[in-house]
Amino acid sequence: MRPGPRNLITDVPGLKVGNAEDAHVRTGTSVLLGERAFVAAVSVMGGSPGTRETDLLAPDKVVQEVEALVLSGGSVYGLDAVGGVVDGLRAMGRGFPVHGLHVPVVPGAIIFDLVNGGDKGWDASPYPGLGRRALAAVAEDFAIGSAGAGYGATTKNLKGGLGSASAVLSNGVTVGALVAVNPLGSVVVGDTGQFWAAPWEMDGEFGAGGVAQIYPADEEMRPGKALREATTIAIVATDARLTQAQALRMATAAQDGMARAIVPSHTPFDGDLVFGVSTGARDLEHGDADVFTLGHAAATVLARAIARGVHAATAMDGDVQPSWASLYGR
């Protein structure tokens, strides 16, 4: 297993990502778009999720494929970003046809970034426009760190961010992750600056700080920011051909990667969730054995993406938390 050429989720062929930000509001939106509709599922393990259209992703529902997925800041307001993406896709002629119309199915999820120093006193919600702009910006190369849905994100003690990573398996299958990192927990061990995800780092992608030698096993964790102001939302994607049930299993396994990279994770006050995506371009050669491998790869890639998002975050005037780079960068 090795990183793909971009070390981004767009190493999965056929996928593109677009970001849009509003510096005044200090928030943003990210869109994952495929060349065509793709299989999608969702695993929710946090106690406070904010979502749109995710009920459709259960394997027993009629909808098996979607046009795009949206990750956004803005808490409940950010769900409006999905509407902007839907409008943009309809204008592009994407979606299933109904009596001369096109109806795009676009699930989405949000993080809480309403107390990060930005001006939230808008008269009209900025999120439909952010969704439309993010869709217009989709490309194979995109920014991570203080970008897109991670623009206004925070963690227990550091700025959060938008992260992404990829891996190419020995059988040629690619797995990628995209994540908005905004947890109640911490992505670093104490005040060492060393990432919890360090055992899975590849090619020094988040600073090559090494694995912490002392872990606070006896620490009784306390929140570093207010309750109900957190959530980490992610997408794991592959070009392997999966059923919706198999995509759900991959997303569920990827939750382990969140737990490896954020301590604690999946709390009652985080809305932690993972979308699982299959573009279906490559057949599985070894059936269930390959599904087993995909789950492990998805967890590993997501852990790396979380650390990369925080590592790449940049300091800005008015920040309520320091960036990793401002404290530990060399």
FENFEN-V914813 format. One record per run of one state. SS is the DSSP state (hx for helix, st for strand, lp for the rest). FROM is the first residue (numbers start at 0). TO is the last residue. If there is no record, write none. Layout:
BEGIN
((SS FROM TO) (SS FROM TO))
END
This chain:
BEGIN
((lp 0 0) (st 1 1) (lp 2 7) (hx 8 10) (lp 11 13) (st 14 21) (lp 22 25) (st 26 43) (lp 44 49) (st 50 51) (lp 52 52) (hx 53 56) (lp 57 63) (st 64 71) (lp 72 73) (hx 74 77) (lp 78 78) (hx 79 90) (lp 91 94) (st 95 97) (lp 98 99) (st 100 102) (lp 103 104) (st 105 109) (lp 110 125) (hx 126 135) (lp 136 137) (st 138 138) (lp 139 143) (st 144 144) (lp 145 146) (hx 147 149) (lp 150 152) (st 153 153) (lp 154 157) (st 158 158) (lp 159 159) (st 160 167) (lp 168 172) (st 173 180) (lp 181 184) (st 185 185) (lp 186 186) (st 187 187) (lp 188 193) (st 194 194) (hx 195 199) (lp 200 231) (st 232 239) (lp 240 242) (hx 243 260) (lp 261 261) (st 262 262) (lp 263 271) (st 272 281) (lp 282 286) (hx 287 310) (lp 311 322) (hx 323 327) (lp 328 329))
END
